Amino acid sequence: LTAEIADLWFHCLVLLVRHGMGPEEVLAELERREGLSGLDEKASRH
C-alpha cells in the first residue's frame, strides 16, 4: 500500500509542476475544507 501511495503522490506532484503549481496549493485547499462535511464541500463547488 505504501508503494502505491508513493506512486500516486509522485504523479500528483508531476502534474502540479506541469501546471505551475506546488503542494502549497493543495495544502491551502485542504485547510479551506477543514471542518466541512463532504456534502457541504461538494455543494460549495457549484
N, C-alpha and C positions, 0 to 999 in steps of 0.2 A: 504494500500500500504506500509506503514512504517513497519508493522509487517512482510510482505512478504519479503521486502528488508533485514530486520534484520535476518530473517531465511537464506536467501541466503548468506549474509556476514558471518554468523556463520559457515555454511557448507564450505564456501570457506576457512575460517581460519583453520578449522579442516583439510581440505585437504592439505593446505600449511604445517601445522605442521607435518602431516603424511609423507610428502616428505622432511622434514628437512629444510623447508623454512619459511619465515615470510613475513609480509606485506611490508617490506622494498624492497623486490624483485619486488613486484607488483608496488610499487611507482616508483622505478627506471625505470621500463618498461614504465609506463605512462609518465614519464619525457622524455624518449627517443623518444616517439611518438609525443610529443607536437609539434604542428606546421605542422605535416604531414597530408596530406589528407588521407582519409580511403583507397582510391585506391593505393596511393603511399606506404602506410604502408603494405598493403596486398602484393603488388608486391615485397617488400623487404624481405619477408619471404622465397622466392624461391631462 
